[in-house]
């Protein structure tokens, strides 16, 4: 039973790897950006756990900034993906402009929350 599960897991990982190899480069860059934002939020949470959360607003602002940026990047990835039929009429430049504008608004709110 365990050998079958290991073989199934290897087959799943192999199929995901081959499917991701066909992904365009611009989507891979956005994926890397999302991973970086989530990793940064995780590092901030670990740091808060070790050192403490004295300026809690600063900690909360940093984590929410990372998570919000990751969510906006996922929305950008959905809009830029050519296989997505809902956004086929939306040019990539417009999607990127929306991403930049939403990030600007997000970070203005975060800076206001910082104090």
N, C-alpha and C positions, 0 to 999 in steps of 0.2 A: 504494500500500500504506500509506503513512504517513497519507494523508488518511482512509482507511477506519478506521485505528486511532484517530485523533483523533475521528472521528465516533462510534465505539463508546465511547470514553472519555466523551464528552459525554453520550451516551445513558445510560450507566451512572450517571454523577453525577446526571443529571436524575431518573432513576428512584429513586435512593437519597434524593434530596432530597424528592421527593413522598411516598415511603414514610415518611420520618422526620417529615414534617409531620403525619402522622396519629398520631404517638406522643403519649401523654398527657403533661401537663406535669410530673407527679411523676417520671416516668421520665427526662424531659429534665434535671431538676434533679439526679438521681442521676448521669446521664451527665456533667454539668458537674463534679460533685464528683470523679468518677473521673479526668477529664482534669486537674483541678487537682492531685490527689494525684500523678499520674504526672509532671506538669510540675514539681512541687516536687522530686520525686526526681531528675529530670533536671538541674535547677538545682544540686542538691547535688553530683551527680557532676561537673558542669562546674566548680564551685567547688573541689572536691577536686583536680581536674586542674590548675587554675591555681595554687592556693595551696599545696597539699600535704595530706597526710593524717596530720598528727602525732597527734592523738588518734583513732586509727583506730576505736576502739570507738564514739566519738561519731558519726563518719561512718557507720559501719555501722548504728548504731541509727537514725539519721535516715532513711537510705534504706530500711531494712527497715520502719520505721514507715509511711512513705509507701506502699510497695508493699503491705504488709499491709492498710492501710486501703483501698486501691484494690480489692484482692481481696475484702474483706468488703463493700464497696459494690456490687461486681458481683454477689455472692451476694444482697444485698438487692434489687437490681434484678430478678434472676431470680425471687425469691419474690414480689415485689409485682406483677409483670407479670400482668395479667388474662388474657392469651392463653396463658399457661403452664398446661397442664392438670395438671401434677404437684402444684402448690401451690394448687389452686383452693379447698381447704377451709381453708387457712391464712389467718387474718385479717391484714391489713397491720400492725395494731398489734403482733401477736406477732412478725412478721418484723422490725419496727423494734426491738422489745425485744431480740431475739436479736442484732441488729446492734450495739446499744449495749453489751450484755453482752460480746460477743466483742471489741469495740474496747477495753473496759475491761481485759479480760484481756490483750489484745495489748500495750497500753501499759504495764501493770504489768510484763510480761516485758521490754519494751524499757527501762523505767526501771531494772530490776534489771541488765540487761546493760550499761547505761551505766557503772555502777560507783558 
